[in-house]
Amino acid sequence: MAHKDELGRWGERIAADFLVTEGYDIVDRGWRCSRGEIDLIVRRGGQTAFVEVKTRRSVRYGHPLEAITPAKFSRLRVLAGEWCRTNGHDTGLIRIDGIGIVGDGAHIESLDHRVGVIG
């Protein structure tokens, strides 16, 4: 596995642990279909959140959440709809969240959870 991929997997584990401490239940991780992947799907209080996790070693090239472009957000909306159809989820509120993590794969410098990311 490439070093970049290892950092991304580490960030997804950190994000999942963080969300659990915030009272979310993990519904799915790394869900894939032909159109792409959703990093985390979580639920709390009748709401389902589709979470995109972006991890970077530094902010030299911008904050990790800046990588969630309007095009990426649109694709996440399509993926969320596909997950809902595939899993029979037709009730309740859904949203797309972003978690940006800056860290070196062992230590977290910062973690930013944005609820309802706007693309």
Protein Blocks (a to p, Z undefined) as FASTA:
>chain_A
ZZklmmmmmmmmmmmmmmmmnopacfbghiacfkbccfbdcdeehiacdddddddfblkn
opfklmmcfklmmmmmmmmmmmmmmnopagdjddddddddddehlacfbdcddehiaZZ
